Amino acid sequence: MHIKPKKRLGQNFLTDKNIQRKLVASYNLKTLDHILEIGAGYGELTKLIAPNVAFVYALEIVPELCKTLRDNTKGYSNIEIINQDILRFDLEKYFIRRFKNKKIAFPPLAGSAIGVIGDDFRRFSQWYGKGSYPEGIDLPKPLKEGSYPKRIDPPIPLKEGSNTFLYHKINPAPARRGGIKVVGNIPYYITSPIIEYLLKYRDKIETVFISVQKEFAKRIVANAGSKEYGSFSCFVQYYSIPKILFFIKKGSFSPIPKVDSCLLELKIRQAPAVNAKDEELFFKVIRASFNKRRKTLRNSLDGIIPLQKLLEFFKKYHIDSNIRPEDLTLKDFAHLTNIIQENCLPAFGGIRHRRDRQ
């Protein structure tokens, strides 16, 4: 069933099979990954992802598309179709409550045994992620506390003639945030709100792979001193390491958009890029600075930050007093904020966030 893309939702379906495969290859999928896919559409990417991971949560906002998506993915037991807007999606419900351990991808099951019927490692991953196993399975010895499963190639049969194979060995639990990876082809007009939403849950997300407008991605990865660098660049780079993996021609989509796209990777940082003692103040300073980006920093913050604080900042860090906001690095903004933070600054209460638009 063909469903006409909805212009009001900014829908452009990725139809190029080669690009679809290239995207999935770039996601660096692991057998135990749980994937949140934004805008699953007809399920073209969903079907390529599912055989390589533990579970896929496929979000699709259009009810009619959800029905088609279910029909197209009938043969997959590790796909859940969710008719939901990503900005209203209850990430708490689907991930945080499911995995109570917040520092590793899947909670170690102390005293539990790890096994798999035949060589169906994907099914094993689902049992492990849910913390339960099918009845009657011939399991190997218990997994020690603080351990996690690791696939062994080739699989080791527990005993001759057994249909159960051992797929784990004991290792220290990995020190990483979480196993959630987010992928998707994002509507251009709401890219910024979606990125803000995902970074809000950064402690539960490992990596984000999203297809976005090429020029927008260039602003995300821009360095200080470039014309693309702005407040949203600072916001994203503070919490993640952004990288453009490859460009996608507009002809790869249907209907064909007006601009080219690219695959953008956001690798969530274990800790923020710089030490800002007051994050709220840090971002207010950045937004205020870029609200008048053509002016010098001194003029941009005139009437907002006491002049003596700015002069102290310029002198302490050997910065030209005529510098423009786009020439300051994240570390520079952190230094400025930390100097300001020493005194109360009520003037910042009225500053509004001006988000970079596509």
C-alpha positions as CSV (number, residue, x, y, z in Angstrom):
1,M,0.0,0.0,0.0
2,H,1.5,3.3,-1.1
3,I,0.9,6.3,1.2
4,K,1.5,9.7,0.0
5,P,4.1,11.6,2.0
6,K,2.7,14.3,4.2
7,K,4.2,17.7,3.3
8,R,3.1,19.2,6.6
9,L,5.3,16.6,8.4
10,G,8.3,17.2,6.1
11,Q,8.2,13.5,5.0
12,N,10.8,12.5,2.4
13,F,11.3,8.7,2.1
14,L,14.7,7.4,1.5
15,T,14.3,5.1,-1.6
16,D,17.9,4.6,-2.7
17,K,18.8,1.0,-1.7
18,N,22.5,1.6,-1.8
19,I,22.2,4.5,0.6
20,Q,20.0,2.4,2.9
21,R,22.7,-0.2,3.1
22,K,25.4,2.4,3.6
23,L,23.4,4.0,6.5
24,V,23.0,0.7,8.3
25,A,26.6,-0.2,7.8
26,S,27.6,3.1,9.4
27,Y,25.4,2.5,12.5
28,N,28.1,0.1,13.8
29,L,25.3,-2.2,15.1
30,K,26.1,-4.8,17.9
31,T,24.1,-7.9,18.7
32,L,23.0,-6.6,22.1
33,D,22.0,-3.1,20.9
34,H,18.5,-1.7,21.4
35,I,17.6,0.7,18.7
36,L,15.2,3.6,18.7
37,E,14.3,4.4,15.1
38,I,12.7,7.8,14.4
39,G,10.4,7.9,11.4
40,A,10.4,4.3,10.4
41,G,8.2,4.9,7.3
42,Y,7.7,1.7,5.3
43,G,10.3,-0.1,7.4
44,E,13.1,-0.3,4.7
45,L,15.8,0.5,7.3
46,T,14.0,-1.3,10.1
47,K,14.2,-4.6,8.2
48,L,17.9,-4.1,7.6
49,I,18.6,-3.2,11.3
50,A,16.5,-5.9,13.0
51,P,18.6,-9.0,12.2
52,N,21.7,-7.4,13.6
53,V,20.4,-6.2,17.0
54,A,18.5,-7.2,20.1
55,F,15.5,-5.0,19.6
56,V,14.1,-2.2,17.5
57,Y,11.6,0.4,18.7
58,A,10.3,1.8,15.4
59,L,8.5,5.2,15.9
60,E,6.2,6.4,13.2
61,I,3.8,9.3,13.6
62,V,1.4,8.5,10.7
63,P,-1.2,5.9,11.7
64,E,-1.7,4.6,8.2
65,L,2.0,4.1,7.8
66,C,2.1,2.1,11.1
67,K,-0.3,-0.4,9.6
68,T,1.8,-0.8,6.5
69,L,4.9,-0.9,8.7
70,R,3.5,-3.8,10.7
71,D,2.6,-5.7,7.5
72,N,6.1,-5.2,6.2
73,T,7.8,-6.4,9.4
74,K,5.5,-9.4,10.2
75,G,8.4,-11.9,10.2
76,Y,10.4,-10.1,12.9
77,S,9.9,-10.8,16.6
78,N,12.3,-8.1,17.8
79,I,10.5,-5.1,16.3
80,E,7.9,-3.0,18.2
81,I,5.9,-0.5,16.1
82,I,5.0,2.7,18.1
83,N,2.6,5.2,16.6
84,Q,4.1,8.3,18.3
85,D,5.7,11.7,17.7
86,I,9.3,11.5,18.9
87,L,8.9,14.8,20.8
88,R,6.1,13.2,22.8
89,F,7.7,9.8,23.2
90,D,8.0,8.5,26.7
91,L,11.6,7.4,26.7
92,E,11.3,6.7,30.5
93,K,8.7,4.0,29.7
94,Y,10.5,2.2,27.0
95,F,14.1,2.3,28.2
96,I,14.9,3.7,31.7
97,R,12.3,1.5,33.4
98,R,13.3,-1.5,31.3
99,F,17.0,-1.2,32.2
100,K,17.4,-0.2,35.8
101,N,21.2,-0.1,35.7
102,K,22.0,3.3,34.3
103,K,25.7,2.8,33.6
104,I,25.8,-0.2,31.4
105,A,23.7,-1.3,28.5
106,F,22.1,-4.4,30.0
107,P,22.0,-5.1,33.7
108,P,24.2,-8.1,34.7
109,L,22.0,-11.0,36.0
110,A,23.8,-12.3,39.0
111,G,23.3,-16.1,39.4
112,S,21.6,-16.3,36.1
113,A,22.8,-18.7,33.3
114,I,23.4,-17.6,29.8
115,G,22.5,-19.8,26.8
116,V,20.9,-19.9,23.4
117,I,19.0,-22.4,21.4
118,G,20.9,-23.3,18.2
119,D,22.8,-20.3,16.8
120,D,19.9,-17.8,17.1
121,F,21.9,-15.2,19.0
122,R,19.3,-12.5,18.3
123,R,16.6,-14.4,20.2
124,F,19.1,-14.9,23.1
125,S,19.7,-11.2,23.2
126,Q,16.0,-10.6,23.7
127,W,15.8,-13.0,26.5
128,Y,18.8,-11.5,28.2
129,G,17.5,-7.9,27.7
130,K,14.2,-8.9,29.4
131,G,15.9,-10.8,32.2
132,S,14.1,-14.1,31.5
133,Y,14.7,-17.3,29.5
134,P,12.5,-19.9,27.9
135,E,11.5,-22.9,30.1
136,G,13.3,-26.1,29.6
137,I,16.5,-24.7,28.1
138,D,19.7,-26.5,28.9
139,L,21.8,-23.7,30.3
140,P,25.5,-23.3,31.1
141,K,26.8,-22.4,34.5
142,P,25.7,-19.1,36.1
143,L,26.9,-15.7,35.0
144,K,29.0,-14.0,37.8
145,E,27.9,-10.7,39.3
146,G,29.2,-7.7,37.3
147,S,29.8,-9.7,34.1
148,Y,28.3,-9.3,30.7
149,P,27.8,-11.7,27.7
150,K,30.2,-11.6,24.8
151,R,29.8,-13.6,21.7
152,I,32.2,-16.4,21.0
153,D,32.9,-17.5,17.4
154,P,32.5,-20.3,16.6
155,P,29.7,-21.1,19.2
156,I,30.6,-23.8,21.7
157,P,28.1,-26.6,22.2
158,L,27.5,-27.5,25.9
159,K,27.6,-31.2,25.2
160,E,27.5,-33.5,22.2
161,G,24.2,-33.5,20.5
162,S,23.0,-30.5,22.5
163,N,21.0,-27.8,20.7
164,T,22.2,-25.2,23.3
165,F,25.4,-23.2,22.7
166,L,27.5,-21.1,25.0
167,Y,27.9,-17.5,23.8
168,H,29.5,-15.8,26.7
169,K,32.7,-15.5,28.7
170,I,33.3,-13.6,31.9
171,N,34.6,-10.1,31.6
172,P,34.4,-6.9,33.7
173,A,31.3,-4.9,33.0
174,P,31.9,-2.3,30.4
175,A,32.1,1.3,31.7
176,R,29.7,3.0,29.3
177,R,26.5,4.9,29.7
178,G,23.9,2.8,27.9
179,G,23.1,0.6,25.0
180,I,20.5,2.8,23.3
181,K,21.3,3.9,19.8
182,V,19.1,6.3,18.0
183,V,18.7,6.3,14.2
184,G,16.5,8.0,11.7
185,N,15.8,10.2,8.8
186,I,14.7,13.5,10.4
187,P,12.3,16.0,9.0
188,Y,14.3,19.2,8.3
189,Y,11.9,21.6,10.0
190,I,12.1,19.9,13.5
191,T,15.7,18.8,13.5
192,S,16.8,21.2,16.3
193,P,13.9,20.2,18.7
194,I,14.6,16.5,18.1
195,I,18.3,16.9,18.9
196,E,17.5,19.0,22.0
197,Y,15.1,16.2,23.1
198,L,17.6,13.5,22.6
199,L,20.4,15.3,24.4
200,K,18.0,15.7,27.3
201,Y,18.2,11.9,27.7
202,R,22.0,11.8,27.0
203,D,22.7,9.7,30.0
204,K,20.6,6.9,28.5
205,I,21.8,7.2,24.9
206,E,25.2,6.0,23.5
207,T,25.1,7.3,20.0
208,V,22.7,9.1,17.6
209,F,22.8,8.6,13.8
210,I,20.4,10.9,12.0
211,S,20.0,12.0,8.4
212,V,19.7,15.8,8.3
213,Q,20.0,18.7,5.9
214,K,23.7,19.1,4.9
215,E,24.0,22.8,5.7
216,F,22.5,22.3,9.1
217,A,24.9,19.5,9.9
218,K,27.8,21.8,8.9
219,R,26.6,24.3,11.6
220,I,26.5,21.5,14.1
221,V,30.1,20.4,13.5
222,A,31.5,24.0,12.9
223,N,34.5,25.1,14.8
224,A,35.1,28.5,16.4
225,G,36.1,31.1,13.9
226,S,33.8,29.9,11.1
227,K,30.7,31.6,9.8
228,E,28.6,28.5,10.5
229,Y,29.6,28.4,14.2
230,G,26.8,29.5,16.5
231,S,25.0,28.9,19.8
232,F,23.5,25.6,18.7
233,S,27.0,24.4,17.6
234,C,28.1,25.1,21.2
235,F,25.1,23.3,22.7
236,V,25.5,20.1,20.7
237,Q,29.3,20.0,21.0
238,Y,29.1,20.5,24.8
239,Y,27.2,17.2,25.2
240,S,28.4,15.2,22.2
241,I,31.0,14.7,19.6
242,P,29.4,15.5,16.2
243,K,30.7,14.1,13.0
244,I,29.4,14.1,9.4
245,L,29.9,10.6,8.1
246,F,28.9,11.1,4.5
247,F,26.7,13.2,2.2
248,I,23.4,12.0,0.6
249,K,22.2,13.5,-2.7
250,K,18.7,14.8,-2.7
251,G,17.7,12.4,-5.5
252,S,18.0,9.5,-3.0
253,F,14.7,10.6,-1.5
254,S,11.0,10.7,-2.6
255,P,9.6,13.2,-3.0
256,I,12.9,14.9,-3.9
257,P,13.8,17.7,-1.3
258,K,15.3,21.0,-2.4
259,V,18.6,20.3,-0.6
260,D,21.2,17.5,-0.1
261,S,21.4,15.7,3.2
262,C,24.1,13.9,5.2
263,L,24.4,11.3,7.9
264,L,25.3,13.0,11.2
265,E,26.7,11.1,14.1
266,L,26.4,12.4,17.7
267,K,28.5,10.4,20.0
268,I,27.4,11.3,23.6
269,R,30.2,12.4,25.8
270,Q,30.8,10.7,29.1
271,A,31.2,14.2,30.6
272,P,30.7,17.7,29.1
273,A,33.3,19.0,26.8
274,V,34.4,21.8,29.3
275,N,34.0,22.6,32.9
276,A,31.2,25.1,33.3
277,K,30.3,25.5,36.9
278,D,26.8,26.8,36.1
279,E,25.4,25.2,32.9
280,E,22.3,27.4,32.8
281,L,24.4,30.5,33.0
282,F,26.8,29.1,30.5
283,F,24.2,28.7,27.8
284,K,22.6,32.0,28.6
285,V,25.9,33.7,28.0
286,I,26.4,31.9,24.7
287,R,22.9,32.7,23.5
288,A,23.2,36.3,24.5
289,S,26.5,36.5,22.7
290,F,25.2,35.1,19.4
291,N,22.1,37.1,19.4
292,K,24.2,40.0,18.1
293,R,26.9,37.9,16.4
294,R,28.0,40.7,14.0
295,K,29.0,42.9,17.0
296,T,32.0,42.4,19.2
297,L,31.5,40.3,22.3
298,R,31.8,43.4,24.4
299,N,28.9,45.1,22.5
300,S,26.8,41.9,22.4
301,L,26.9,41.6,26.2
302,D,26.6,45.3,26.9
303,G,24.1,45.9,29.7
304,I,23.9,42.2,30.4
305,I,27.4,41.5,31.9
306,P,29.2,44.1,34.0
307,L,32.0,45.6,32.0
308,Q,34.5,44.9,34.8
309,K,33.8,41.2,34.5
310,L,34.4,41.3,30.7
311,L,37.7,43.2,31.2
312,E,38.8,40.7,33.8
313,F,38.0,37.9,31.4
314,F,40.0,39.5,28.5
315,K,43.0,40.2,30.7
316,K,43.1,36.9,32.5
317,Y,42.9,34.8,29.3
318,H,44.8,37.1,27.0
319,I,41.9,37.7,24.7
320,D,41.5,40.7,22.4
321,S,38.8,43.0,23.8
322,N,37.4,43.4,20.2
323,I,36.8,39.7,19.7
324,R,33.5,38.5,18.1
325,P,31.4,35.8,19.6
326,E,32.1,33.3,16.8
327,D,35.8,33.4,17.7
328,L,35.3,32.1,21.2
329,T,35.7,28.4,21.9
330,L,33.6,26.4,24.4
331,K,36.5,26.7,26.8
332,D,36.5,30.4,26.4
333,F,32.8,30.6,27.1
334,A,33.3,28.4,30.2
335,H,36.0,30.7,31.5
336,L,33.8,33.7,31.0
337,T,30.9,32.1,32.7
338,N,32.9,31.0,35.6
339,I,34.2,34.5,36.2
340,I,30.6,35.9,36.0
341,Q,29.4,33.1,38.2
342,E,31.4,34.5,41.1
343,N,28.8,37.3,41.5
344,C,25.0,37.2,41.2
345,L,23.8,38.3,37.8
346,P,20.0,38.9,37.8
347,A,20.2,40.6,34.4
348,F,20.2,37.2,32.6
349,G,16.6,36.4,33.7
350,G,15.0,37.9,30.6
351,I,17.2,36.3,27.9
352,R,15.3,34.0,25.6
353,H,16.8,31.0,23.7
354,R,17.1,31.7,20.0
355,R,17.4,28.3,18.4
356,D,19.3,28.0,15.1
357,R,16.8,27.3,12.4
358,Q,17.2,25.1,9.3
